[in-house]
Amino acid sequence: MKTGERQSLRYQVEKWLAPTATRGVHVIHFSRTRPDGRRYVCVEASDQLNMHALFFFRHDDGCWRVFPARPDGPQLAVERRAA
């Protein structure tokens, strides 16, 4: 199997949610992140006893992973403190 195929959304769903004939999977939500517009998909797997859902995030290299991509460039975080 090619490396690119291992990072496809289908491969990641099969790896993490293990669909079978009795355990179906389906996309329940997809959109883009607000700060940078990267794509994400929420996939649900369920059978008669359990239900699991995972978010998959598309990275700049085209791979899908279960963690979001790092934001581009430096970012500044400011904390507010009580007076």
Secondary structure, 3 states (H helix, E strand, C coil): CCHHHHCCHHHHHHHHHCCCCCCEEEEEEEEECCCCCCEEEEEEEECCCCEEEEEEEECCCCCEECCCCCCCCCCCCCCCCCC
